[in-house]
Amino acid sequence: MRTLVMVMPYRALVEKARAEGFSVHAVWDRRVAEGIFHDQAEDYLAAVEALADGYALTDFTDPTGFESALRRMVDRVDADALYHVGAEESMLTTYRLAERWGIAVNPAAAISHLNDKRAMRRLLADHGVSPVRCAEADDISAVAGLLAGFRLPVVVKPIDLSGSRAVFLLSDPGELPGYARMLDAYGYTGPLLVEEYLRGPEFSVETLSIAGRHQVIGVTRKVLGPAPLFIEAGHLHPVRDDPRTRQIGELAVQLLDMAGYRTGPAHTEVLWTQDGPRIVESQARLGGDRIPRLVQLSTGVDMERGIFQALRGEPVPAPAPDAATTVAGIAYFELPVGRITAISGIDQIRALDLVDEISFPFQVGDRVPRTVDWRTRHGHVIATGDSRASLQRRLERVRELVAAGVRVEPADPTDGRSAALPVDAAAGTGGAR
């Protein structure tokens, strides 16, 4: 296998695929890129085009046009595989086409079982694994009729919105109209799951698979923000190796086996309850939120490069023997909703040896939105330490250095994504946690 057609490959993936000897032909959707990279989308796509051996733009939401664009590219380069490890929305269609054309890395059914929250719950229930009470609603109008079968609060989630968007803790039926407006803002009209509210610390399992053999690269501790959206406020990697951590990893591998997943990365979220580990969701891709960077900093494993080593049939990389001596973390800044009036400390932070990466997307005069999903966060910092305690001290040091003056203003009333939130939800007081 040498020639890949990849749907929405990120720049780093194109670079590392070519470094591993692959010819990479990229297919992107400009509107998808704009949703991820905003005003940097054109520059980002230009960089991908310059790196790739072939490049095309299409509309992922146009089934006929999308299929035609992929067919042309696959035929033109005589592709060995049509591959997708980007955002979930276009992934299943890609794998169905790849399967039909005989160039699939994974069965389409495996992708559905991992990415589709409803299909995953059905699969787990059929095998009697990770039991979670849930009910299916065809759309938002059917949710109210299901609540009598649960003790409130419950978690309501769309079955196929990526990035944990519109996952909502519903405490009262009166919150449903606001939640409906949130779904409208995302353009989502499809099925939802109503699930029992699981309580406990949350983790994610980072895996790489090769020909059906699944390697747990590590387990990440998730730091969640407040209800009702629980947007991640940070991540720490790795979690100390102990019986609980191993049980969490084994459960993720069990899901991958049941799904029939063969080769590539997966990111499986698991919550440790009083009854043991319970799977929250899974995706047939790398973890977001810069988790692959945390893995590399703490263990030495380059999961992005590992994807292409696995495609070549090489052994999946394992963490370095001394990996447990380094902990890497990402923490997100939280600012009040309003208008930026002053910024200081960012350049000073960039000069610190303890900081690997800092992102602060605002300039004076910019409006700070409510954090309602991963796209509306207020920036982040990545650092390392020789223990969780030392890492937390370093992140606190960064928090002390960041200074952003914000003139508090009401949230944008036209943004339906925050329609279901209380007035002060998702608006912090500054810094990183």
C-alpha positions as a LaTeX table, in Angstrom:
\begin{tabular}{lrrr}
\hline
Residue & $x$ (\AA) & $y$ (\AA) & $z$ (\AA) \\
\hline
Met1 & 0.00 & 0.00 & 0.00 \\
Arg2 & 1.59 & 3.22 & $-1.17$ \\
Thr3 & $-1.04$ & 5.54 & $-2.65$ \\
Leu4 & $-3.69$ & 7.08 & $-0.39$ \\
Val5 & $-6.66$ & 9.25 & $-1.15$ \\
Met6 & $-7.46$ & 10.92 & 2.17 \\
Val7 & $-10.58$ & 12.88 & 3.03 \\
Met8 & $-9.86$ & 16.06 & 5.03 \\
Pro9 & $-6.33$ & 15.08 & 6.09 \\
Tyr10 & $-4.84$ & 17.61 & 8.48 \\
Arg11 & $-1.53$ & 19.15 & 7.49 \\
Ala12 & 0.46 & 17.12 & 10.01 \\
Leu13 & $-1.04$ & 13.90 & 8.67 \\
Val14 & $-0.04$ & 14.75 & 5.11 \\
Glu15 & 3.50 & 15.52 & 6.26 \\
Lys16 & 3.85 & 12.31 & 8.25 \\
Ala17 & 2.24 & 10.10 & 5.63 \\
Arg18 & 4.71 & 11.34 & 3.04 \\
Ala19 & 7.57 & 10.91 & 5.50 \\
Glu20 & 6.50 & 7.27 & 5.82 \\
Gly21 & 6.68 & 6.82 & 2.06 \\
Phe22 & 3.04 & 7.29 & 1.06 \\
Ser23 & 1.75 & 9.29 & $-1.87$ \\
Val24 & $-1.10$ & 11.37 & $-0.42$ \\
His25 & $-3.95$ & 12.89 & $-2.40$ \\
Ala26 & $-6.15$ & 15.16 & $-0.28$ \\
Val27 & $-9.85$ & 15.94 & $-0.68$ \\
Trp28 & $-11.21$ & 18.82 & 1.40 \\
Asp29 & $-14.36$ & 20.90 & 1.79 \\
Arg30 & $-13.69$ & 24.64 & 2.09 \\
Arg31 & $-16.70$ & 25.20 & 4.38 \\
Val32 & $-15.54$ & 22.45 & 6.73 \\
Ala33 & $-12.09$ & 24.04 & 6.85 \\
Glu34 & $-13.63$ & 27.44 & 7.61 \\
Gly35 & $-15.59$ & 25.91 & 10.48 \\
Ile36 & $-12.35$ & 24.57 & 11.99 \\
Phe37 & $-9.74$ & 27.18 & 11.10 \\
His38 & $-11.93$ & 30.28 & 10.63 \\
Asp39 & $-10.04$ & 33.14 & 8.95 \\
Gln40 & $-6.94$ & 30.94 & 8.59 \\
Ala41 & $-8.77$ & 28.34 & 6.49 \\
Glu42 & $-7.47$ & 29.51 & 3.10 \\
Asp43 & $-3.86$ & 29.53 & 4.29 \\
Tyr44 & $-4.34$ & 26.11 & 5.88 \\
Leu45 & $-5.79$ & 24.58 & 2.72 \\
Ala46 & $-3.02$ & 26.16 & 0.65 \\
Ala47 & $-0.46$ & 24.49 & 2.91 \\
Val48 & $-2.20$ & 21.12 & 2.54 \\
Glu49 & $-2.29$ & 21.53 & $-1.24$ \\
Ala50 & 1.42 & 22.37 & $-1.32$ \\
Leu51 & 2.32 & 19.32 & 0.75 \\
Ala52 & 0.03 & 16.77 & $-0.90$ \\
Asp53 & 0.74 & 14.89 & $-4.13$ \\
Gly54 & $-2.79$ & 15.67 & $-5.28$ \\
Tyr55 & $-5.56$ & 17.95 & $-4.08$ \\
Ala56 & $-9.24$ & 18.60 & $-4.73$ \\
Leu57 & $-12.10$ & 20.53 & $-3.17$ \\
Thr58 & $-15.68$ & 19.31 & $-2.97$ \\
Asp59 & $-18.85$ & 19.66 & $-0.90$ \\
Phe60 & $-19.05$ & 16.89 & 1.68 \\
Thr61 & $-22.79$ & 17.51 & 2.12 \\
Asp62 & $-23.57$ & 16.88 & $-1.57$ \\
Pro63 & $-23.69$ & 13.06 & $-1.87$ \\
Thr64 & $-23.43$ & 12.99 & $-5.66$ \\
Gly65 & $-20.70$ & 15.60 & $-5.89$ \\
Phe66 & $-18.74$ & 14.06 & $-3.00$ \\
Glu67 & $-18.82$ & 10.60 & $-4.55$ \\
Ser68 & $-17.83$ & 11.95 & $-7.96$ \\
Ala69 & $-14.88$ & 13.87 & $-6.55$ \\
Leu70 & $-13.59$ & 10.82 & $-4.70$ \\
Arg71 & $-14.14$ & 8.54 & $-7.69$ \\
Arg72 & $-12.18$ & 10.86 & $-9.97$ \\
Met73 & $-9.29$ & 11.10 & $-7.54$ \\
Val74 & $-9.21$ & 7.37 & $-6.81$ \\
Asp75 & $-9.24$ & 6.48 & $-10.51$ \\
Arg76 & $-6.70$ & 9.14 & $-11.49$ \\
Val77 & $-4.05$ & 7.99 & $-9.01$ \\
Asp78 & $-5.01$ & 4.28 & $-8.87$ \\
Ala79 & $-5.36$ & 4.55 & $-5.09$ \\
Asp80 & $-4.55$ & 1.61 & $-2.85$ \\
Ala81 & $-6.84$ & 2.96 & $-0.13$ \\
Leu82 & $-9.46$ & 5.63 & 0.47 \\
Tyr83 & $-8.92$ & 6.74 & 4.05 \\
His84 & $-10.55$ & 9.13 & 6.51 \\
Val85 & $-9.52$ & 9.87 & 10.11 \\
Gly86 & $-10.86$ & 13.42 & 10.30 \\
Ala87 & $-14.25$ & 14.70 & 11.49 \\
Glu88 & $-17.00$ & 12.12 & 11.80 \\
Glu89 & $-19.68$ & 13.79 & 9.65 \\
Ser90 & $-18.19$ & 12.66 & 6.32 \\
Met91 & $-16.42$ & 9.54 & 7.56 \\
Leu92 & $-19.12$ & 6.89 & 7.17 \\
Thr93 & $-19.94$ & 7.92 & 3.60 \\
Thr94 & $-16.24$ & 7.72 & 2.76 \\
Tyr95 & $-15.90$ & 4.20 & 4.15 \\
Arg96 & $-19.05$ & 3.00 & 2.42 \\
Leu97 & $-17.63$ & 4.17 & $-0.90$ \\
Ala98 & $-14.22$ & 2.68 & $-0.11$ \\
Glu99 & $-15.86$ & $-0.63$ & 0.74 \\
Arg100 & $-17.87$ & $-0.61$ & $-2.49$ \\
Trp101 & $-14.72$ & 0.11 & $-4.50$ \\
Gly102 & $-12.62$ & $-2.51$ & $-2.68$ \\
Ile103 & $-10.12$ & $-0.08$ & $-1.13$ \\
Ala104 & $-11.37$ & 0.19 & 2.47 \\
Val105 & $-8.99$ & 0.09 & 5.42 \\
Asn106 & $-11.89$ & $-0.62$ & 7.81 \\
Pro107 & $-15.40$ & $-2.02$ & 7.31 \\
Ala108 & $-18.05$ & 0.69 & 7.10 \\
Ala109 & $-20.00$ & $-1.14$ & 9.82 \\
Ala110 & $-17.07$ & $-0.71$ & 12.22 \\
Ile111 & $-17.04$ & 3.03 & 11.61 \\
Ser112 & $-20.78$ & 3.22 & 12.25 \\
His113 & $-20.51$ & 1.21 & 15.47 \\
Leu114 & $-17.87$ & 3.59 & 16.83 \\
Asn115 & $-18.96$ & 7.01 & 15.57 \\
Asp116 & $-22.75$ & 6.66 & 15.72 \\
Lys117 & $-23.74$ & 6.96 & 19.39 \\
Arg118 & $-26.97$ & 5.03 & 18.87 \\
Ala119 & $-25.27$ & 2.20 & 16.97 \\
Met120 & $-22.61$ & 1.99 & 19.69 \\
Arg121 & $-25.20$ & 1.73 & 22.47 \\
Arg122 & $-27.05$ & $-1.00$ & 20.57 \\
Leu123 & $-23.81$ & $-2.92$ & 20.01 \\
Leu124 & $-22.87$ & $-2.76$ & 23.69 \\
Ala125 & $-26.37$ & $-3.76$ & 24.78 \\
Asp126 & $-26.38$ & $-6.74$ & 22.39 \\
His127 & $-23.17$ & $-7.99$ & 24.03 \\
Gly128 & $-24.18$ & $-7.15$ & 27.60 \\
Val129 & $-21.16$ & $-4.86$ & 27.98 \\
Ser130 & $-21.00$ & $-1.47$ & 29.74 \\
Pro131 & $-24.73$ & $-1.26$ & 30.54 \\
Val132 & $-26.20$ & 2.26 & 30.39 \\
Arg133 & $-29.92$ & 2.96 & 30.50 \\
Cys134 & $-30.94$ & 4.84 & 27.37 \\
Ala135 & $-33.85$ & 5.52 & 25.06 \\
Glu136 & $-33.97$ & 6.66 & 21.44 \\
Ala137 & $-35.86$ & 9.68 & 20.15 \\
Asp138 & $-36.44$ & 10.23 & 16.44 \\
Asp139 & $-36.07$ & 13.97 & 16.99 \\
Ile140 & $-36.30$ & 16.61 & 19.72 \\
Ser141 & $-40.11$ & 16.51 & 19.74 \\
Ala142 & $-40.01$ & 12.92 & 21.05 \\
Val143 & $-37.69$ & 13.56 & 24.00 \\
Ala144 & $-40.33$ & 14.80 & 26.46 \\
Gly145 & $-42.30$ & 11.57 & 26.14 \\
Leu146 & $-39.26$ & 9.52 & 27.18 \\
Leu147 & $-38.43$ & 11.36 & 30.39 \\
Ala148 & $-40.96$ & 9.48 & 32.53 \\
Gly149 & $-38.77$ & 6.40 & 32.23 \\
Phe150 & $-35.78$ & 8.12 & 33.84 \\
Arg151 & $-34.80$ & 9.85 & 37.03 \\
Leu152 & $-33.77$ & 13.41 & 36.23 \\
Pro153 & $-31.30$ & 14.75 & 35.35 \\
Val154 & $-30.58$ & 12.88 & 32.13 \\
Val155 & $-28.06$ & 13.37 & 29.35 \\
Val156 & $-29.49$ & 14.16 & 25.92 \\
Lys157 & $-27.17$ & 13.88 & 22.92 \\
Pro158 & $-27.41$ & 13.90 & 19.12 \\
Ile159 & $-26.34$ & 10.57 & 17.69 \\
Asp160 & $-23.97$ & 11.98 & 15.10 \\
Leu161 & $-22.76$ & 15.48 & 15.93 \\
Ser162 & $-19.00$ & 15.39 & 16.41 \\
Gly163 & $-16.92$ & 17.05 & 19.09 \\
Ser164 & $-19.51$ & 16.50 & 21.88 \\
Arg165 & $-21.59$ & 19.36 & 20.47 \\
Ala166 & $-25.07$ & 19.72 & 22.02 \\
Val167 & $-24.48$ & 17.02 & 24.64 \\
Phe168 & $-26.70$ & 18.42 & 27.38 \\
Leu169 & $-27.60$ & 17.62 & 30.99 \\
Leu170 & $-31.37$ & 18.06 & 31.13 \\
Ser171 & $-32.60$ & 18.71 & 34.67 \\
Asp172 & $-36.15$ & 19.81 & 33.92 \\
Pro173 & $-38.54$ & 19.36 & 30.96 \\
Gly174 & $-38.85$ & 23.14 & 30.86 \\
Glu175 & $-35.30$ & 23.27 & 29.46 \\
Leu176 & $-36.33$ & 21.46 & 26.27 \\
Pro177 & $-37.35$ & 24.57 & 24.25 \\
Gly178 & $-33.94$ & 26.15 & 24.87 \\
Tyr179 & $-32.23$ & 22.88 & 23.98 \\
Ala180 & $-34.27$ & 22.72 & 20.77 \\
Arg181 & $-32.94$ & 26.18 & 19.84 \\
Met182 & $-29.43$ & 24.95 & 20.50 \\
Leu183 & $-29.96$ & 22.05 & 18.09 \\
Asp184 & $-31.41$ & 24.46 & 15.53 \\
Ala185 & $-28.27$ & 26.59 & 15.78 \\
Tyr186 & $-26.22$ & 23.53 & 14.83 \\
Gly187 & $-28.64$ & 22.70 & 12.01 \\
Tyr188 & $-29.39$ & 19.35 & 13.64 \\
Thr189 & $-32.81$ & 17.75 & 13.17 \\
Gly190 & $-31.97$ & 14.07 & 13.58 \\
Pro191 & $-32.27$ & 11.36 & 16.24 \\
Leu192 & $-31.15$ & 11.79 & 19.84 \\
Leu193 & $-30.30$ & 9.55 & 22.76 \\
Val194 & $-31.65$ & 10.06 & 26.26 \\
Glu195 & $-29.27$ & 8.42 & 28.75 \\
Glu196 & $-29.00$ & 8.00 & 32.47 \\
Tyr197 & $-26.65$ & 10.53 & 34.05 \\
Leu198 & $-23.39$ & 8.76 & 34.86 \\
Arg199 & $-21.33$ & 10.20 & 37.70 \\
Gly200 & $-17.61$ & 9.83 & 38.29 \\
Pro201 & $-14.22$ & 10.78 & 36.85 \\
Glu202 & $-13.93$ & 10.63 & 33.07 \\
Phe203 & $-11.07$ & 9.29 & 30.98 \\
Ser204 & $-10.25$ & 8.67 & 27.34 \\
Val205 & $-8.35$ & 5.71 & 25.93 \\
Glu206 & $-5.98$ & 6.43 & 23.05 \\
Thr207 & $-5.42$ & 3.40 & 20.82 \\
Leu208 & $-3.77$ & 2.41 & 17.56 \\
Ser209 & $-4.87$ & $-0.75$ & 15.77 \\
Ile210 & $-3.22$ & $-2.86$ & 13.10 \\
Ala211 & $-5.08$ & $-5.70$ & 11.38 \\
Gly212 & $-7.45$ & $-6.09$ & 14.31 \\
Arg213 & $-4.80$ & $-5.96$ & 17.05 \\
His214 & $-5.44$ & $-3.02$ & 19.35 \\
Gln215 & $-2.64$ & $-1.30$ & 21.28 \\
Val216 & $-3.55$ & 0.97 & 24.18 \\
Ile217 & $-1.07$ & 3.82 & 23.87 \\
Gly218 & $-2.29$ & 5.46 & 27.07 \\
Val219 & $-5.22$ & 6.68 & 29.13 \\
Thr220 & $-5.98$ & 10.40 & 29.48 \\
Arg221 & $-7.69$ & 12.07 & 32.45 \\
Lys222 & $-10.34$ & 14.56 & 31.37 \\
Val223 & $-11.04$ & 17.74 & 33.32 \\
Leu224 & $-14.66$ & 18.67 & 32.68 \\
Gly225 & $-16.27$ & 22.08 & 32.80 \\
Pro226 & $-19.60$ & 22.81 & 34.48 \\
Ala227 & $-23.03$ & 21.43 & 33.67 \\
Pro228 & $-25.05$ & 21.41 & 31.54 \\
Leu229 & $-22.54$ & 21.11 & 28.66 \\
Phe230 & $-19.45$ & 19.69 & 30.43 \\
Ile231 & $-17.07$ & 21.19 & 27.84 \\
Glu232 & $-13.60$ & 19.82 & 28.59 \\
Ala233 & $-11.52$ & 22.34 & 30.52 \\
Gly234 & $-8.33$ & 20.30 & 30.19 \\
His235 & $-6.65$ & 16.92 & 29.82 \\
Leu236 & $-3.74$ & 15.17 & 31.57 \\
His237 & $-1.75$ & 12.32 & 30.04 \\
Pro238 & $-0.94$ & 9.64 & 31.00 \\
Val239 & $-2.98$ & 8.35 & 33.91 \\
Arg240 & $-0.89$ & 6.26 & 36.29 \\
Asp241 & $-0.83$ & 2.58 & 35.37 \\
Asp242 & $-2.86$ & 0.67 & 37.95 \\
Pro243 & $-5.66$ & $-1.96$ & 37.93 \\
Arg244 & $-8.35$ & 0.65 & 37.33 \\
Thr245 & $-6.48$ & 2.19 & 34.40 \\
Arg246 & $-5.92$ & $-1.24$ & 32.87 \\
Gln247 & $-9.60$ & $-2.09$ & 33.24 \\
Ile248 & $-10.53$ & 1.14 & 31.46 \\
Gly249 & $-8.17$ & 0.29 & 28.61 \\
Glu250 & $-9.43$ & $-3.28$ & 28.36 \\
Leu251 & $-13.01$ & $-2.05$ & 28.03 \\
Ala252 & $-12.04$ & 0.20 & 25.11 \\
Val253 & $-10.28$ & $-2.70$ & 23.38 \\
Gln254 & $-13.36$ & $-4.86$ & 23.92 \\
Leu255 & $-15.47$ & $-2.26$ & 22.12 \\
Leu256 & $-13.03$ & $-2.11$ & 19.19 \\
Asp257 & $-13.16$ & $-5.90$ & 18.89 \\
Met258 & $-16.96$ & $-5.96$ & 18.97 \\
Ala259 & $-17.14$ & $-3.19$ & 16.37 \\
Gly260 & $-14.81$ & $-5.03$ & 13.99 \\
Tyr261 & $-12.36$ & $-2.15$ & 13.79 \\
Arg262 & $-9.18$ & $-3.15$ & 11.97 \\
Thr263 & $-6.53$ & $-0.50$ & 11.47 \\
Gly264 & $-5.96$ & 3.06 & 12.64 \\
Pro265 & $-6.53$ & 5.32 & 15.64 \\
Ala266 & $-9.48$ & 5.39 & 18.02 \\
His267 & $-10.43$ & 7.61 & 20.93 \\
Thr268 & $-12.81$ & 6.06 & 23.47 \\
Glu269 & $-14.27$ & 8.00 & 26.39 \\
Val270 & $-14.94$ & 6.07 & 29.59 \\
Leu271 & $-16.47$ & 7.22 & 32.85 \\
Trp272 & $-15.62$ & 5.40 & 36.09 \\
Thr273 & $-18.86$ & 5.00 & 38.06 \\
Gln274 & $-19.60$ & 3.35 & 41.38 \\
Asp275 & $-20.50$ & 0.27 & 39.32 \\
Gly276 & $-17.26$ & 0.27 & 37.35 \\
Pro277 & $-16.27$ & 1.64 & 33.93 \\
Arg278 & $-18.93$ & 2.74 & 31.46 \\
Ile279 & $-18.28$ & 3.78 & 27.88 \\
Val280 & $-19.50$ & 7.28 & 27.06 \\
Glu281 & $-18.68$ & 7.33 & 23.35 \\
Ser282 & $-15.96$ & 6.46 & 20.85 \\
Gln283 & $-14.58$ & 7.79 & 17.58 \\
Ala284 & $-12.55$ & 6.18 & 14.81 \\
Arg285 & $-9.93$ & 8.92 & 14.84 \\
Leu286 & $-7.30$ & 10.51 & 17.03 \\
Gly287 & $-8.46$ & 12.33 & 20.13 \\
Gly288 & $-9.04$ & 16.05 & 19.72 \\
Asp289 & $-7.93$ & 18.84 & 22.04 \\
Arg290 & $-4.24$ & 18.27 & 21.17 \\
Ile291 & $-4.26$ & 14.90 & 22.95 \\
Pro292 & $-1.81$ & 13.38 & 20.43 \\
Arg293 & 0.64 & 16.15 & 21.38 \\
Leu294 & 0.21 & 15.29 & 25.07 \\
Val295 & 0.88 & 11.64 & 24.26 \\
Gln296 & 4.05 & 12.49 & 22.37 \\
Leu297 & 5.35 & 14.83 & 25.07 \\
Ser298 & 4.75 & 12.34 & 27.86 \\
Thr299 & 5.50 & 8.97 & 26.22 \\
Gly300 & 7.48 & 9.67 & 23.07 \\
Val301 & 4.85 & 8.01 & 20.87 \\
Asp302 & 3.91 & 9.96 & 17.74 \\
Met303 & 0.37 & 8.71 & 17.15 \\
Glu304 & 0.01 & 10.70 & 13.92 \\
Arg305 & 3.02 & 8.95 & 12.45 \\
Gly306 & 1.82 & 5.68 & 13.98 \\
Ile307 & $-1.29$ & 5.78 & 11.78 \\
Phe308 & 0.84 & 5.34 & 8.69 \\
Gln309 & 3.18 & 2.82 & 10.27 \\
Ala310 & 0.07 & 0.76 & 11.02 \\
Leu311 & $-1.15$ & 1.12 & 7.43 \\
Arg312 & 2.20 & $-0.28$ & 6.29 \\
Gly313 & 1.73 & $-3.25$ & 8.61 \\
Glu314 & 4.53 & $-2.26$ & 10.97 \\
Pro315 & 4.28 & $-2.85$ & 14.72 \\
Val316 & 2.29 & $-0.22$ & 16.57 \\
Pro317 & 4.58 & 2.03 & 18.64 \\
Ala318 & 4.60 & 1.51 & 22.39 \\
Pro319 & 5.24 & 4.10 & 25.11 \\
Ala320 & 8.85 & 4.56 & 26.20 \\
Pro321 & 9.89 & 2.67 & 29.37 \\
Asp322 & 10.33 & 5.93 & 31.30 \\
Ala323 & 7.02 & 7.40 & 30.09 \\
Ala324 & 5.54 & 7.39 & 33.59 \\
Thr325 & 8.07 & 10.02 & 34.68 \\
Thr326 & 6.54 & 12.75 & 32.48 \\
Val327 & 3.01 & 14.13 & 32.61 \\
Ala328 & 1.67 & 16.45 & 29.91 \\
Gly329 & $-1.42$ & 18.58 & 30.18 \\
Ile330 & $-3.56$ & 21.06 & 28.32 \\
Ala331 & $-5.65$ & 23.68 & 30.11 \\
Tyr332 & $-8.14$ & 26.03 & 28.48 \\
Phe333 & $-8.45$ & 29.69 & 29.35 \\
Glu334 & $-11.79$ & 30.93 & 30.63 \\
Leu335 & $-12.69$ & 34.59 & 30.20 \\
Pro336 & $-15.87$ & 36.53 & 30.91 \\
Val337 & $-18.20$ & 37.10 & 27.98 \\
Gly338 & $-17.55$ & 40.58 & 26.61 \\
Arg339 & $-15.09$ & 42.76 & 24.72 \\
Ile340 & $-11.29$ & 42.52 & 25.08 \\
Thr341 & $-9.86$ & 45.83 & 26.29 \\
Ala342 & $-6.28$ & 44.81 & 27.15 \\
Ile343 & $-3.97$ & 41.78 & 26.90 \\
Ser344 & $-0.64$ & 41.11 & 28.59 \\
Gly345 & 1.56 & 38.19 & 29.58 \\
Ile346 & 1.24 & 36.10 & 26.41 \\
Asp347 & 4.75 & 36.79 & 25.08 \\
Gln348 & 6.18 & 36.22 & 28.55 \\
Ile349 & 4.47 & 32.83 & 28.70 \\
Arg350 & 5.80 & 31.84 & 25.27 \\
Ala351 & 9.33 & 32.44 & 26.55 \\
Leu352 & 8.95 & 29.98 & 29.44 \\
Asp353 & 10.75 & 26.65 & 29.06 \\
Leu354 & 7.94 & 24.91 & 30.90 \\
Val355 & 5.41 & 25.79 & 28.19 \\
Asp356 & 5.25 & 23.70 & 25.03 \\
Glu357 & 2.43 & 25.59 & 23.33 \\
Ile358 & 0.11 & 28.52 & 23.94 \\
Ser359 & $-2.85$ & 29.67 & 21.90 \\
Phe360 & $-4.70$ & 32.90 & 22.62 \\
Pro361 & $-7.03$ & 33.72 & 19.71 \\
Phe362 & $-8.05$ & 37.25 & 20.72 \\
Gln363 & $-6.83$ & 40.77 & 20.05 \\
Val364 & $-7.88$ & 44.00 & 21.70 \\
Gly365 & $-11.38$ & 44.82 & 20.48 \\
Asp366 & $-12.39$ & 41.21 & 19.86 \\
Arg367 & $-15.54$ & 39.81 & 21.39 \\
Val368 & $-15.19$ & 36.86 & 23.79 \\
Pro369 & $-18.07$ & 34.41 & 23.23 \\
Arg370 & $-19.59$ & 31.96 & 25.64 \\
Thr371 & $-17.85$ & 28.61 & 25.55 \\
Val372 & $-20.53$ & 26.30 & 24.20 \\
Asp373 & $-18.34$ & 23.83 & 22.29 \\
Trp374 & $-14.73$ & 23.22 & 21.28 \\
Arg375 & $-14.93$ & 25.92 & 18.62 \\
Thr376 & $-15.73$ & 28.71 & 21.09 \\
Arg377 & $-13.01$ & 28.10 & 23.66 \\
His378 & $-10.78$ & 30.98 & 24.76 \\
Gly379 & $-7.34$ & 29.54 & 24.01 \\
His380 & $-5.09$ & 27.04 & 25.75 \\
Val381 & $-1.68$ & 26.24 & 27.15 \\
Ile382 & 0.24 & 22.94 & 27.00 \\
Ala383 & 2.95 & 22.14 & 29.53 \\
Thr384 & 4.77 & 19.16 & 31.06 \\
Gly385 & 5.90 & 18.16 & 34.53 \\
Asp386 & 7.54 & 15.25 & 36.31 \\
Ser387 & 4.33 & 14.64 & 38.25 \\
Arg388 & 0.72 & 15.71 & 38.16 \\
Ala389 & 1.39 & 18.08 & 41.07 \\
Ser390 & 4.32 & 19.79 & 39.35 \\
Leu391 & 2.32 & 20.11 & 36.15 \\
Gln392 & $-0.56$ & 21.73 & 38.03 \\
Arg393 & 1.88 & 24.22 & 39.58 \\
Arg394 & 3.19 & 25.14 & 36.15 \\
Leu395 & $-0.31$ & 25.62 & 34.78 \\
Glu396 & $-1.12$ & 27.81 & 37.78 \\
Arg397 & 2.00 & 29.86 & 37.01 \\
Val398 & 0.72 & 30.44 & 33.49 \\
Arg399 & $-2.67$ & 31.36 & 34.87 \\
Glu400 & $-1.08$ & 34.04 & 37.02 \\
Leu401 & 0.75 & 35.53 & 34.04 \\
Val402 & $-2.23$ & 35.80 & 31.70 \\
Ala403 & $-3.98$ & 39.12 & 32.02 \\
Ala404 & $-6.89$ & 40.02 & 29.78 \\
Gly405 & $-9.09$ & 42.99 & 30.44 \\
Val406 & $-12.66$ & 42.26 & 29.40 \\
Arg407 & $-15.57$ & 44.67 & 29.36 \\
Val408 & $-18.42$ & 42.38 & 30.36 \\
Glu409 & $-21.29$ & 42.37 & 27.88 \\
Pro410 & $-24.41$ & 40.22 & 27.50 \\
Ala411 & $-24.07$ & 37.06 & 25.46 \\
Asp412 & $-25.08$ & 37.35 & 21.81 \\
Pro413 & $-28.87$ & 36.85 & 21.86 \\
Thr414 & $-28.82$ & 35.61 & 18.26 \\
Asp415 & $-26.51$ & 32.69 & 19.09 \\
Gly416 & $-28.92$ & 29.81 & 19.64 \\
Arg417 & $-26.11$ & 27.54 & 20.85 \\
Ser418 & $-26.36$ & 29.18 & 24.28 \\
Ala419 & $-30.18$ & 29.32 & 24.35 \\
Ala420 & $-30.45$ & 26.52 & 26.91 \\
Leu421 & $-27.78$ & 27.90 & 29.27 \\
Pro422 & $-28.33$ & 29.89 & 32.44 \\
Val423 & $-27.14$ & 33.49 & 32.32 \\
Asp424 & $-23.78$ & 32.82 & 33.96 \\
Ala425 & $-23.06$ & 29.41 & 32.42 \\
Ala426 & $-19.78$ & 28.93 & 30.57 \\
Ala427 & $-18.57$ & 32.44 & 31.42 \\
Gly428 & $-15.52$ & 32.17 & 33.62 \\
Thr429 & $-13.43$ & 34.69 & 35.48 \\
Gly430 & $-10.17$ & 34.27 & 33.58 \\
Gly431 & $-7.12$ & 32.07 & 33.55 \\
Ala432 & $-6.64$ & 28.37 & 32.87 \\
Arg433 & $-7.65$ & 25.41 & 34.96 \\
\hline
\end{tabular}
